Amino acid sequence: MNGDKLQALIRDFVRERDWEKFHSPKNLAMALAGESGELIELFQWLTPEESAQIMQSEKSAEQVRDELADVLFYCLRLADVLSVDLEAAVLAKMRKNAAKYPVALAKGRAVKYTDLKP
């Protein structure tokens, strides 16, 4: 996946429709939250086992793909509008996470290692 290429495609799509005036950071963040909610809705009330099988149904699989694409669309668009280098941001965040969650303390645990009782 080439984030820069996708951002350029999205930027062109938005410009062709004269939607830039609607794409303030606030509006894009709200749209991102809304699309995330639509993705969450697909999994609401499913058991863990059902959620693991959601891609087995073509209808559900298409819905998941569409909502994931919408979430990514708004994430990429927001980063573009704010001039955030997403690759650099992800790499920096991974370094922070590696320091925050050392393998020896976090491996195989669903709770934050700082919350573990000695």
N, C-alpha and C positions, 0 to 999 in steps of 0.2 A: 504494500500500500504506500502510495506517495502522497503524503499530506499536502505538500505544496501544490501538486497537480489537482487534488480534490478541492483545495481552497480556491484555486483559480477557476475551476469549473463552477463552483458555487457562486463565486463573485460575479462571473459572467451571467449566470442564471438570474441572480438578484438584479444586476444592472439592467438586463433586458426587460425586466418587469417593473423597473423604477421602484423597487422595494427598499433601496438603501435608506430612505427617509424613515422607515419603520424599524430599522435594525440598530437601535441604540443598544449599548451594552445591557441596560436594564431589561429591555424587551427581549433581547436574545437570551439572557439568563432565565427569564420567566418562561420563554418558549422551551428552553432546554429542560427546565423542571417539569413543564407540562408533558413533554414527550417522554421523559423518564417515568412519569406517572402512568402514561399509556402503556409503556413496556411492563411496568409493575402490575398493572391491571390484568395482563395476560396470565400472570402467575398466581394472582390472588385466588385463594381458596384451594389451590392444588396441593396435594400431598407432596412431600419431597420426591417420592417415586414418580408421581405424575409429572412433576416439573422436569425431572430428568428425561422424560420421554416426550416432551412437548414437540420436538422436531420430527417425531414419527408421523404426525398428521400433516399433510401438505398444507391444509388451511392454516393450522396453528404455526407451522414453520414459516409460511409467507408473512403472517402477522408479526412474528418475532423479527424476521429479517427487516420488514418495513419499519418497525419501531426502533430497532437498533440503528438503522440508516438515518432515521429522523433525529435520534439523539446525537449521532456523530455529525450530522449536518449542522446542527446548532452549536455543537462544541467547536467544530472547525470554523464556523462563521464568527462566533464570539472571539475566538483566538485571532482570527484575521482582523476583525474590527479593532481589537485592542493591541494589535501587533505583538502578540505573544508567539515566540518560537516554541511550538509544542514539543518538538523533539528535544530541545534543550531543557524544557520544563519537566518532561517525563524523566529524562536522565538524571536531573538534579533531584527530583522527588524520589527516585529509586535509590539514590545515594543516601538521602535522609532516612528512607524506610529501612535500608540495610543497617544503618547505625542505630535506629530506634528499635528494631526487631532483630537482634542478633540470632543467628541460627541456633546456637547452643541453648538459648533461653526461650525461643519462640517456636521451634520446630514441632509440628504436630499438635499445637495447642490452639484452641479457638478463643481463648481469653488472652487479654493483653498480659504479657509477662510481668509487667509492673504490678498487676493486680493479684498475682499468685501469692499465697501465704507461704512463708518459709517453713 
